[in-house]
Amino acid sequence: MSNTIADGKVVSIHYKLTLDNGTVVDSSEGQDPLDYLHGAQNIVPGLEKQLTGKTIGDAVQAKVAPSEGYGERDEQAIQEVERGAFPADADVSPGITFQALDEDQNPLLGTIVKVDGNSVTVDFNHPLAGHNLNFEVTIEAIRDATSQEQEHGHAHGAHGHDH
Ligand code: ZN
């Protein structure tokens, strides 16, 4: 039985994500490994690509460019919104991030940049847009996905998604 990472496998990884400036953005250190379904876009495309074909015990250093990570920064994604678009009791001040929905009802993260009277400037770029992503990954386990996981497009179970 081949036990290398391919589409349709549930993969358990320990990972650390660092930006070029050394900031650690995310890490599974001290936690259970992350389970994800390979080939289902659970993780950024550049990392998924570089993990394909790897096996248990492998340590992978993956450098992912913005185009295969969270995208380039888009100045058009900085928009002015009326204060009234936010709930009255919301904390609307610079630096606050909040979740909104785009036209297709997909969740979108917004960061408030500036508040000027009734006008709120919001940056809808992903906070990691424009950054190279430096992943250090170790492969802990690989198994076949169940048909239900395939159907749902994500991993279930102890470290995966609960319903
Ligand atoms: Zn599910």
Backbone and ligand atoms as CSV (ligand in chain L), in Angstrom:
chain,resi,resn,atom,element,x,y,z
A,1,MET,N,N,0.853,-1.205,0.000
A,1,MET,CA,C,0.000,0.000,0.000
A,1,MET,C,C,0.880,1.244,0.000
A,2,SER,N,N,0.676,2.063,-0.946
A,2,SER,CA,C,1.499,3.280,-0.973
A,2,SER,C,C,0.965,4.273,0.046
A,3,ASN,N,N,1.864,4.796,0.839
A,3,ASN,CA,C,1.418,5.758,1.832
A,3,ASN,C,C,2.136,7.083,1.625
A,4,THR,N,N,1.914,7.621,0.457
A,4,THR,CA,C,2.443,8.953,0.178
A,4,THR,C,C,1.256,9.898,0.017
A,5,ILE,N,N,1.536,11.182,0.171
A,5,ILE,CA,C,0.460,12.175,0.142
A,5,ILE,C,C,-0.038,12.372,-1.290
A,6,ALA,N,N,-1.343,12.189,-1.453
A,6,ALA,CA,C,-1.989,12.357,-2.747
A,6,ALA,C,C,-3.422,12.822,-2.501
A,7,ASP,N,N,-4.105,13.219,-3.558
A,7,ASP,CA,C,-5.502,13.628,-3.427
A,7,ASP,C,C,-6.301,12.500,-2.770
A,8,GLY,N,N,-7.200,12.862,-1.869
A,8,GLY,CA,C,-8.036,11.857,-1.233
A,8,GLY,C,C,-7.438,11.264,0.026
A,9,LYS,N,N,-6.264,11.752,0.442
A,9,LYS,CA,C,-5.657,11.289,1.696
A,9,LYS,C,C,-5.938,12.326,2.782
A,10,VAL,N,N,-6.170,11.834,4.006
A,10,VAL,CA,C,-6.209,12.724,5.166
A,10,VAL,C,C,-4.817,12.694,5.784
A,11,VAL,N,N,-4.237,13.874,5.907
A,11,VAL,CA,C,-2.851,14.010,6.329
A,11,VAL,C,C,-2.812,14.751,7.657
A,12,SER,N,N,-2.032,14.230,8.612
A,12,SER,CA,C,-1.819,14.925,9.891
A,12,SER,C,C,-0.449,15.574,9.853
A,13,ILE,N,N,-0.413,16.863,10.110
A,13,ILE,CA,C,0.869,17.574,10.069
A,13,ILE,C,C,1.070,18.417,11.321
A,14,HIS,N,N,2.340,18.517,11.712
A,14,HIS,CA,C,2.731,19.602,12.594
A,14,HIS,C,C,3.339,20.664,11.702
A,15,TYR,N,N,3.075,21.913,12.023
A,15,TYR,CA,C,3.528,22.954,11.108
A,15,TYR,C,C,3.867,24.224,11.873
A,16,LYS,N,N,4.717,25.014,11.244
A,16,LYS,CA,C,5.008,26.363,11.740
A,16,LYS,C,C,5.041,27.265,10.518
A,17,LEU,N,N,4.349,28.373,10.605
A,17,LEU,CA,C,4.296,29.326,9.494
A,17,LEU,C,C,4.985,30.618,9.919
A,18,THR,N,N,6.021,30.993,9.174
A,18,THR,CA,C,6.817,32.178,9.492
A,18,THR,C,C,6.828,33.113,8.290
A,19,LEU,N,N,6.752,34.401,8.547
A,19,LEU,CA,C,6.903,35.384,7.462
A,19,LEU,C,C,8.387,35.657,7.240
A,20,ASP,N,N,8.714,36.347,6.131
A,20,ASP,CA,C,10.123,36.644,5.828
A,20,ASP,C,C,10.794,37.458,6.936
A,21,ASN,N,N,9.992,38.259,7.668
A,21,ASN,CA,C,10.578,39.081,8.735
A,21,ASN,C,C,10.749,38.302,10.045
A,22,GLY,N,N,10.457,36.996,10.013
A,22,GLY,CA,C,10.679,36.163,11.195
A,22,GLY,C,C,9.471,35.993,12.092
A,23,THR,N,N,8.417,36.756,11.842
A,23,THR,CA,C,7.207,36.629,12.658
A,23,THR,C,C,6.568,35.262,12.468
A,24,VAL,N,N,6.338,34.569,13.589
A,24,VAL,CA,C,5.618,33.294,13.522
A,24,VAL,C,C,4.128,33.609,13.555
A,25,VAL,N,N,3.441,33.268,12.479
A,25,VAL,CA,C,2.032,33.607,12.335
A,25,VAL,C,C,1.136,32.520,12.899
A,26,ASP,N,N,1.576,31.292,12.754
A,26,ASP,CA,C,0.739,30.171,13.166
A,26,ASP,C,C,1.642,28.969,13.397
A,27,SER,N,N,1.247,28.126,14.345
A,27,SER,CA,C,2.053,26.964,14.661
A,27,SER,C,C,1.189,25.952,15.393
A,28,SER,N,N,1.455,24.681,15.164
A,28,SER,CA,C,0.721,23.632,15.883
A,28,SER,C,C,1.502,23.174,17.103
A,29,GLU,N,N,2.600,23.863,17.417
A,29,GLU,CA,C,3.439,23.450,18.536
A,29,GLU,C,C,2.623,23.422,19.830
A,30,GLY,N,N,2.770,22.335,20.573
A,30,GLY,CA,C,2.051,22.210,21.828
A,30,GLY,C,C,0.593,21.830,21.666
A,31,GLN,N,N,0.177,21.585,20.427
A,31,GLN,CA,C,-1.202,21.185,20.176
A,31,GLN,C,C,-1.192,19.869,19.402
A,32,ASP,N,N,-2.398,19.319,19.201
A,32,ASP,CA,C,-2.501,18.146,18.345
A,32,ASP,C,C,-2.140,18.553,16.927
A,33,PRO,N,N,-1.659,17.580,16.129
A,33,PRO,CA,C,-1.383,17.932,14.737
A,33,PRO,C,C,-2.669,18.327,14.005
A,34,LEU,N,N,-2.519,19.030,12.935
A,34,LEU,CA,C,-3.652,19.435,12.095
A,34,LEU,C,C,-3.937,18.317,11.093
A,35,ASP,N,N,-5.205,17.924,11.005
A,35,ASP,CA,C,-5.623,16.972,9.968
A,35,ASP,C,C,-6.274,17.756,8.833
A,36,TYR,N,N,-5.883,17.450,7.613
A,36,TYR,CA,C,-6.554,18.104,6.488
A,36,TYR,C,C,-6.724,17.084,5.369
A,37,LEU,N,N,-7.656,17.386,4.466
A,37,LEU,CA,C,-7.920,16.514,3.321
A,37,LEU,C,C,-7.129,17.044,2.131
A,38,HIS,N,N,-6.193,16.225,1.660
A,38,HIS,CA,C,-5.333,16.663,0.565
A,38,HIS,C,C,-6.144,16.738,-0.739
A,39,GLY,N,N,-5.915,17.796,-1.502
A,39,GLY,CA,C,-6.593,17.963,-2.788
A,39,GLY,C,C,-7.928,18.675,-2.671
A,40,ALA,N,N,-8.279,19.107,-1.459
A,40,ALA,CA,C,-9.586,19.742,-1.256
A,40,ALA,C,C,-9.449,21.222,-0.899
A,41,GLN,N,N,-8.278,21.777,-1.152
A,41,GLN,CA,C,-8.027,23.198,-0.882
A,41,GLN,C,C,-8.273,23.568,0.577
A,42,ASN,N,N,-7.983,22.633,1.489
A,42,ASN,CA,C,-8.063,22.949,2.915
A,42,ASN,C,C,-6.880,23.814,3.334
A,43,ILE,N,N,-5.785,23.708,2.600
A,43,ILE,CA,C,-4.579,24.485,2.894
A,43,ILE,C,C,-4.210,25.258,1.633
A,44,VAL,N,N,-3.305,26.214,1.728
A,44,VAL,CA,C,-2.997,27.055,0.560
A,44,VAL,C,C,-2.386,26.195,-0.558
A,45,PRO,N,N,-2.678,26.566,-1.836
A,45,PRO,CA,C,-2.275,25.736,-2.976
A,45,PRO,C,C,-0.767,25.432,-3.030
A,46,GLY,N,N,0.061,26.429,-2.701
A,46,GLY,CA,C,1.501,26.222,-2.800
A,46,GLY,C,C,2.016,25.191,-1.808
A,47,LEU,N,N,1.393,25.142,-0.619
A,47,LEU,CA,C,1.808,24.158,0.378
A,47,LEU,C,C,1.307,22.773,-0.030
A,48,GLU,N,N,0.063,22.718,-0.476
A,48,GLU,CA,C,-0.516,21.447,-0.911
A,48,GLU,C,C,0.370,20.813,-1.993
A,49,LYS,N,N,0.762,21.640,-2.958
A,49,LYS,CA,C,1.599,21.170,-4.062
A,49,LYS,C,C,2.925,20.590,-3.549
A,50,GLN,N,N,3.550,21.292,-2.589
A,50,GLN,CA,C,4.868,20.859,-2.125
A,50,GLN,C,C,4.812,19.673,-1.162
A,51,LEU,N,N,3.614,19.360,-0.658
A,51,LEU,CA,C,3.482,18.187,0.216
A,51,LEU,C,C,3.132,16.928,-0.579
A,52,THR,N,N,2.657,17.101,-1.797
A,52,THR,CA,C,2.283,15.954,-2.629
A,52,THR,C,C,3.475,15.006,-2.793
A,53,GLY,N,N,3.246,13.733,-2.560
A,53,GLY,CA,C,4.301,12.727,-2.752
A,53,GLY,C,C,5.162,12.498,-1.523
A,54,LYS,N,N,4.991,13.321,-0.480
A,54,LYS,CA,C,5.789,13.147,0.746
A,54,LYS,C,C,5.202,12.008,1.583
A,55,THR,N,N,5.978,11.536,2.544
A,55,THR,CA,C,5.514,10.409,3.336
A,55,THR,C,C,5.727,10.653,4.831
A,56,ILE,N,N,5.217,9.730,5.663
A,56,ILE,CA,C,5.276,9.899,7.121
A,56,ILE,C,C,6.722,10.053,7.587
A,57,GLY,N,N,6.948,11.007,8.449
A,57,GLY,CA,C,8.285,11.256,8.976
A,57,GLY,C,C,9.051,12.310,8.200
A,58,ASP,N,N,8.584,12.629,6.999
A,58,ASP,CA,C,9.275,13.655,6.212
A,58,ASP,C,C,9.155,15.024,6.887
A,59,ALA,N,N,10.238,15.788,6.817
A,59,ALA,CA,C,10.213,17.182,7.256
A,59,ALA,C,C,10.338,18.026,5.994
A,60,VAL,N,N,9.401,18.933,5.813
A,60,VAL,CA,C,9.337,19.701,4.568
A,60,VAL,C,C,9.472,21.179,4.891
A,61,GLN,N,N,10.389,21.836,4.201
A,61,GLN,CA,C,10.476,23.300,4.279
A,61,GLN,C,C,9.858,23.806,2.986
A,62,ALA,N,N,8.748,24.489,3.084
A,62,ALA,CA,C,8.057,24.942,1.875
A,62,ALA,C,C,7.968,26.457,1.878
A,63,LYS,N,N,8.549,27.071,0.846
A,63,LYS,CA,C,8.411,28.518,0.690
A,63,LYS,C,C,7.316,28.751,-0.347
A,64,VAL,N,N,6.305,29.507,0.039
A,64,VAL,CA,C,5.146,29.708,-0.828
A,64,VAL,C,C,5.022,31.196,-1.155
A,65,ALA,N,N,5.027,31.508,-2.451
A,65,ALA,CA,C,4.881,32.896,-2.900
A,65,ALA,C,C,3.420,33.335,-2.737
A,66,PRO,N,N,3.183,34.647,-2.636
A,66,PRO,CA,C,1.811,35.127,-2.447
A,66,PRO,C,C,0.820,34.580,-3.471
A,67,SER,N,N,1.278,34.424,-4.732
A,67,SER,CA,C,0.363,33.951,-5.786
A,67,SER,C,C,-0.160,32.547,-5.492
A,68,GLU,N,N,0.599,31.774,-4.707
A,68,GLU,CA,C,0.138,30.433,-4.351
A,68,GLU,C,C,-0.188,30.340,-2.861
A,69,GLY,N,N,-0.264,31.512,-2.232
A,69,GLY,CA,C,-0.612,31.575,-0.824
A,69,GLY,C,C,-1.937,32.316,-0.682
A,70,TYR,N,N,-1.881,33.497,-0.047
A,70,TYR,CA,C,-3.107,34.262,0.174
A,70,TYR,C,C,-3.283,35.393,-0.826
A,71,GLY,N,N,-2.544,35.330,-1.938
A,71,GLY,CA,C,-2.734,36.309,-3.009
A,71,GLY,C,C,-1.893,37.560,-2.811
A,72,GLU,N,N,-1.797,38.335,-3.879
A,72,GLU,CA,C,-1.119,39.623,-3.818
A,72,GLU,C,C,-2.063,40.616,-3.145
A,73,ARG,N,N,-1.499,41.684,-2.594
A,73,ARG,CA,C,-2.360,42.736,-2.056
A,73,ARG,C,C,-3.042,43.477,-3.203
A,74,ASP,N,N,-4.301,43.809,-3.022
A,74,ASP,CA,C,-5.085,44.476,-4.051
A,74,ASP,C,C,-5.578,45.805,-3.474
A,75,GLU,N,N,-5.073,46.926,-4.049
A,75,GLU,CA,C,-5.456,48.246,-3.509
A,75,GLU,C,C,-6.960,48.499,-3.655
A,76,GLN,N,N,-7.568,47.820,-4.648
A,76,GLN,CA,C,-9.024,47.962,-4.852
A,76,GLN,C,C,-9.813,47.354,-3.687
A,77,ALA,N,N,-9.151,46.505,-2.928
A,77,ALA,CA,C,-9.826,45.842,-1.816
A,77,ALA,C,C,-9.887,46.740,-0.580
A,78,ILE,N,N,-9.320,47.956,-0.701
A,78,ILE,CA,C,-9.447,48.928,0.391
A,78,ILE,C,C,-10.650,49.805,0.062
A,79,GLN,N,N,-11.653,49.745,0.913
A,79,GLN,CA,C,-12.924,50.384,0.590
A,79,GLN,C,C,-13.433,51.248,1.730
A,80,GLU,N,N,-14.258,52.234,1.332
A,80,GLU,CA,C,-14.904,53.069,2.337
A,80,GLU,C,C,-16.311,52.552,2.585
A,81,VAL,N,N,-16.622,52.397,3.839
A,81,VAL,CA,C,-17.905,51.838,4.250
A,81,VAL,C,C,-18.524,52.834,5.218
A,82,GLU,N,N,-19.859,52.935,5.221
A,82,GLU,CA,C,-20.513,53.827,6.188
A,82,GLU,C,C,-20.548,53.183,7.568
A,83,ARG,N,N,-20.410,54.014,8.581
A,83,ARG,CA,C,-20.457,53.531,9.968
A,83,ARG,C,C,-21.720,52.732,10.211
A,84,GLY,N,N,-22.797,53.128,9.571
A,84,GLY,CA,C,-24.092,52.470,9.759
A,84,GLY,C,C,-24.119,51.037,9.271
A,85,ALA,N,N,-23.114,50.645,8.470
A,85,ALA,CA,C,-23.052,49.265,7.988
A,85,ALA,C,C,-22.625,48.302,9.096
A,86,PHE,N,N,-22.096,48.865,10.179
A,86,PHE,CA,C,-21.670,48.027,11.312
A,86,PHE,C,C,-22.756,48.036,12.381
A,87,PRO,N,N,-22.849,46.970,13.165
A,87,PRO,CA,C,-23.807,46.985,14.283
A,87,PRO,C,C,-23.503,48.169,15.212
A,88,ALA,N,N,-24.561,48.760,15.776
A,88,ALA,CA,C,-24.405,49.969,16.584
A,88,ALA,C,C,-23.429,49.764,17.742
A,89,ASP,N,N,-23.410,48.540,18.310
A,89,ASP,CA,C,-22.572,48.315,19.486
A,89,ASP,C,C,-21.180,47.772,19.125
A,90,ALA,N,N,-20.892,47.692,17.805
A,90,ALA,CA,C,-19.584,47.151,17.400
A,90,ALA,C,C,-18.477,48.154,17.700
A,91,ASP,N,N,-17.316,47.632,18.041
A,91,ASP,CA,C,-16.143,48.485,18.257
A,91,ASP,C,C,-15.549,48.799,16.888
A,92,VAL,N,N,-15.806,50.010,16.412
A,92,VAL,CA,C,-15.318,50.400,15.089
A,92,VAL,C,C,-14.137,51.334,15.288
A,93,SER,N,N,-12.949,50.759,15.326
A,93,SER,CA,C,-11.749,51.573,15.464
A,93,SER,C,C,-10.597,50.901,14.726
A,94,PRO,N,N,-9.580,51.707,14.364
A,94,PRO,CA,C,-8.477,51.179,13.560
A,94,PRO,C,C,-7.829,49.951,14.199
A,95,GLY,N,N,-7.526,48.961,13.373
A,95,GLY,CA,C,-6.854,47.756,13.837
A,95,GLY,C,C,-7.804,46.605,14.126
A,96,ILE,N,N,-9.101,46.932,14.261
A,96,ILE,CA,C,-10.089,45.884,14.535
A,96,ILE,C,C,-10.322,45.058,13.269
A,97,THR,N,N,-10.324,43.741,13.399
A,97,THR,CA,C,-10.684,42.892,12.268
A,97,THR,C,C,-12.063,42.301,12.517
A,98,PHE,N,N,-12.779,42.066,11.436
A,98,PHE,CA,C,-14.132,41.519,11.568
A,98,PHE,C,C,-14.413,40.669,10.342
A,99,GLN,N,N,-15.429,39.804,10.465
A,99,GLN,CA,C,-15.783,38.964,9.345
A,99,GLN,C,C,-17.028,39.500,8.653
A,100,ALA,N,N,-16.961,39.599,7.334
A,100,ALA,CA,C,-18.095,40.039,6.536
A,100,ALA,C,C,-18.364,38.965,5.492
A,101,LEU,N,N,-19.380,39.181,4.663
A,101,LEU,CA,C,-19.660,38.249,3.570
A,101,LEU,C,C,-19.516,38.993,2.250
A,102,ASP,N,N,-18.901,38.331,1.266
A,102,ASP,CA,C,-18.817,38.967,-0.048
A,102,ASP,C,C,-20.114,38.707,-0.825
A,103,GLU,N,N,-20.171,39.130,-2.096
A,103,GLU,CA,C,-21.403,38.994,-2.893
A,103,GLU,C,C,-21.830,37.537,-3.023
A,104,ASP,N,N,-20.864,36.633,-2.979
A,104,ASP,CA,C,-21.176,35.201,-3.100
A,104,ASP,C,C,-21.379,34.546,-1.736
A,105,GLN,N,N,-21.513,35.389,-0.688
A,105,GLN,CA,C,-21.745,34.892,0.675
A,105,GLN,C,C,-20.555,34.116,1.238
A,106,ASN,N,N,-19.370,34.342,0.662
A,106,ASN,CA,C,-18.168,33.722,1.238
A,106,ASN,C,C,-17.644,34.615,2.347
A,107,PRO,N,N,-17.163,34.014,3.438
A,107,PRO,CA,C,-16.629,34.841,4.517
A,107,PRO,C,C,-15.386,35.607,4.065
A,108,LEU,N,N,-15.311,36.834,4.515
A,108,LEU,CA,C,-14.251,37.736,4.098
A,108,LEU,C,C,-13.783,38.452,5.359
A,109,LEU,N,N,-12.469,38.519,5.542
A,109,LEU,CA,C,-11.940,39.174,6.718
A,109,LEU,C,C,-11.648,40.632,6.373
A,110,GLY,N,N,-12.147,41.552,7.175
A,110,GLY,CA,C,-11.874,42.964,6.952
A,110,GLY,C,C,-11.097,43.541,8.127
A,111,THR,N,N,-10.205,44.471,7.836
A,111,THR,CA,C,-9.465,45.161,8.891
A,111,THR,C,C,-9.764,46.650,8.779
A,112,ILE,N,N,-10.195,47.253,9.873
A,112,ILE,CA,C,-10.479,48.687,9.859
A,112,ILE,C,C,-9.160,49.455,9.877
A,113,VAL,N,N,-8.995,50.344,8.875
A,113,VAL,CA,C,-7.749,51.088,8.724
A,113,VAL,C,C,-7.892,52.480,9.324
A,114,LYS,N,N,-9.069,53.099,9.090
A,114,LYS,CA,C,-9.241,54.494,9.466
A,114,LYS,C,C,-10.718,54.766,9.714
A,115,VAL,N,N,-11.003,55.608,10.687
A,115,VAL,CA,C,-12.378,56.019,10.934
A,115,VAL,C,C,-12.415,57.538,10.887
A,116,ASP,N,N,-13.244,58.075,9.993
A,116,ASP,CA,C,-13.333,59.523,9.813
A,116,ASP,C,C,-14.815,59.891,9.830
A,117,GLY,N,N,-15.311,60.281,11.012
A,117,GLY,CA,C,-16.736,60.578,11.153
A,117,GLY,C,C,-17.569,59.368,10.810
A,118,ASN,N,N,-18.373,59.505,9.761
A,118,ASN,CA,C,-19.273,58.437,9.359
A,118,ASN,C,C,-18.639,57.478,8.362
A,119,SER,N,N,-17.397,57.795,7.966
A,119,SER,CA,C,-16.739,57.010,6.928
A,119,SER,C,C,-15.671,56.106,7.537
A,120,VAL,N,N,-15.779,54.831,7.240
A,120,VAL,CA,C,-14.848,53.843,7.787
A,120,VAL,C,C,-14.072,53.230,6.624
A,121,THR,N,N,-12.740,53.319,6.675
A,121,THR,CA,C,-11.922,52.707,5.629
A,121,THR,C,C,-11.552,51.299,6.069
A,122,VAL,N,N,-11.893,50.336,5.195
A,122,VAL,CA,C,-11.691,48.926,5.523
A,122,VAL,C,C,-10.781,48.281,4.475
A,123,ASP,N,N,-9.816,47.509,4.947
A,123,ASP,CA,C,-8.943,46.738,4.058
A,123,ASP,C,C,-9.443,45.297,4.047
A,124,PHE,N,N,-9.956,44.884,2.876
A,124,PHE,CA,C,-10.488,43.524,2.755
A,124,PHE,C,C,-9.440,42.536,2.236
A,125,ASN,N,N,-8.188,42.991,2.099
A,125,ASN,CA,C,-7.149,42.028,1.752
A,125,ASN,C,C,-6.983,41.030,2.896
A,126,HIS,N,N,-6.679,39.802,2.552
A,126,HIS,CA,C,-6.343,38.827,3.600
A,126,HIS,C,C,-5.124,39.357,4.354
A,127,PRO,N,N,-5.112,39.233,5.681
A,127,PRO,CA,C,-3.962,39.767,6.446
A,127,PRO,C,C,-2.617,39.218,5.961
A,128,LEU,N,N,-2.599,38.061,5.340
A,128,LEU,CA,C,-1.336,37.484,4.865
A,128,LEU,C,C,-1.137,37.702,3.363
A,129,ALA,N,N,-2.035,38.465,2.725
A,129,ALA,CA,C,-1.848,38.762,1.292
A,129,ALA,C,C,-0.534,39.509,1.100
A,130,GLY,N,N,0.169,39.206,0.021
A,130,GLY,CA,C,1.408,39.898,-0.298
A,130,GLY,C,C,2.624,39.361,0.426
A,131,HIS,N,N,2.423,38.387,1.311
A,131,HIS,CA,C,3.552,37.835,2.067
A,131,HIS,C,C,4.000,36.495,1.495
A,132,ASN,N,N,5.330,36.276,1.476
A,132,ASN,CA,C,5.850,34.927,1.294
A,132,ASN,C,C,5.537,34.151,2.562
A,133,LEU,N,N,5.140,32.908,2.403
A,133,LEU,CA,C,4.821,32.056,3.555
A,133,LEU,C,C,5.904,30.988,3.656
A,134,ASN,N,N,6.552,30.914,4.809
A,134,ASN,CA,C,7.606,29.922,5.014
A,134,ASN,C,C,7.094,28.869,5.990
A,135,PHE,N,N,6.780,27.694,5.434
A,135,PHE,CA,C,6.235,26.620,6.250
A,135,PHE,C,C,7.328,25.625,6.617
A,136,GLU,N,N,7.324,25.200,7.879
A,136,GLU,CA,C,8.094,24.025,8.301
A,136,GLU,C,C,7.060,22.993,8.711
A,137,VAL,N,N,7.059,21.887,7.993
A,137,VAL,CA,C,6.020,20.885,8.190
A,137,VAL,C,C,6.656,19.534,8.465
A,138,THR,N,N,6.116,18.785,9.426
A,138,THR,CA,C,6.482,17.371,9.553
A,138,THR,C,C,5.212,16.544,9.369
A,139,ILE,N,N,5.368,15.452,8.619
A,139,ILE,CA,C,4.222,14.608,8.300
A,139,ILE,C,C,4.101,13.556,9.390
A,140,GLU,N,N,2.982,13.601,10.129
A,140,GLU,CA,C,2.782,12.699,11.265
A,140,GLU,C,C,2.030,11.435,10.863
A,141,ALA,N,N,1.046,11.554,10.006
A,141,ALA,CA,C,0.214,10.406,9.639
A,141,ALA,C,C,-0.461,10.662,8.300
A,142,ILE,N,N,-0.775,9.576,7.610
A,142,ILE,CA,C,-1.482,9.651,6.326
A,142,ILE,C,C,-2.472,8.488,6.302
A,143,ARG,N,N,-3.711,8.761,5.938
A,143,ARG,CA,C,-4.688,7.668,5.767
A,143,ARG,C,C,-5.636,8.027,4.631
A,144,ASP,N,N,-6.336,7.005,4.136
A,144,ASP,CA,C,-7.335,7.266,3.106
A,144,ASP,C,C,-8.504,8.029,3.722
A,145,ALA,N,N,-9.048,8.982,3.001
A,145,ALA,CA,C,-10.243,9.683,3.463
A,145,ALA,C,C,-11.440,8.746,3.341
A,146,THR,N,N,-12.413,8.902,4.250
A,146,THR,CA,C,-13.669,8.150,4.106
A,146,THR,C,C,-14.482,8.810,2.996
A,147,SER,N,N,-15.503,8.087,2.516
A,147,SER,CA,C,-16.319,8.666,1.439
A,147,SER,C,C,-17.043,9.913,1.941
A,148,GLN,N,N,-17.396,9.915,3.252
A,148,GLN,CA,C,-18.071,11.101,3.793
A,148,GLN,C,C,-17.131,12.306,3.820
A,149,GLU,N,N,-15.876,12.058,4.171
A,149,GLU,CA,C,-14.912,13.162,4.173
A,149,GLU,C,C,-14.723,13.698,2.750
A,150,GLN,N,N,-14.630,12.773,1.790
A,150,GLN,CA,C,-14.482,13.168,0.380
A,150,GLN,C,C,-15.652,14.055,-0.030
A,151,GLU,N,N,-16.859,13.611,0.383
A,151,GLU,CA,C,-18.074,14.334,0.034
A,151,GLU,C,C,-18.081,15.734,0.638
A,152,HIS,N,N,-17.662,15.811,1.917
A,152,HIS,CA,C,-17.676,17.092,2.625
A,152,HIS,C,C,-16.507,17.990,2.237
A,153,GLY,N,N,-15.441,17.389,1.743
A,153,GLY,CA,C,-14.277,18.195,1.375
A,153,GLY,C,C,-13.422,18.614,2.553
A,154,HIS,N,N,-13.491,17.857,3.674
A,154,HIS,CA,C,-12.613,18.139,4.811
A,154,HIS,C,C,-12.449,16.890,5.660
A,155,ALA,N,N,-11.462,16.924,6.554
A,155,ALA,CA,C,-11.189,15.775,7.414
A,155,ALA,C,C,-12.132,15.774,8.613
A,156,HIS,N,N,-12.525,14.586,9.041
A,156,HIS,CA,C,-13.301,14.430,10.273
A,156,HIS,C,C,-12.419,13.772,11.324
A,157,GLY,N,N,-12.979,13.614,12.520
A,157,GLY,CA,C,-12.281,12.824,13.530
A,157,GLY,C,C,-11.631,13.668,14.591
A,158,ALA,N,N,-10.797,13.013,15.374
A,158,ALA,CA,C,-10.262,13.598,16.586
A,158,ALA,C,C,-9.695,15.005,16.387
A,159,HIS,N,N,-8.902,15.177,15.354
A,159,HIS,CA,C,-8.245,16.482,15.178
A,159,HIS,C,C,-8.824,17.243,14.007
A,160,GLY,N,N,-9.834,16.683,13.410
A,160,GLY,CA,C,-10.428,17.347,12.232
A,160,GLY,C,C,-11.644,18.158,12.611
A,161,HIS,N,N,-12.586,18.164,11.710
A,161,HIS,CA,C,-13.760,18.989,11.841
A,161,HIS,C,C,-14.850,18.201,12.544
A,162,ASP,N,N,-15.508,18.773,13.523
A,162,ASP,CA,C,-16.614,18.107,14.195
A,162,ASP,C,C,-17.937,18.643,13.690
A,163,HIS,N,N,-18.942,17.789,13.684
A,163,HIS,CA,C,-20.262,18.260,13.288
A,163,HIS,C,C,-21.171,18.423,14.491
L,1,ZN,ZN,ZN,-17.933,17.153,7.375
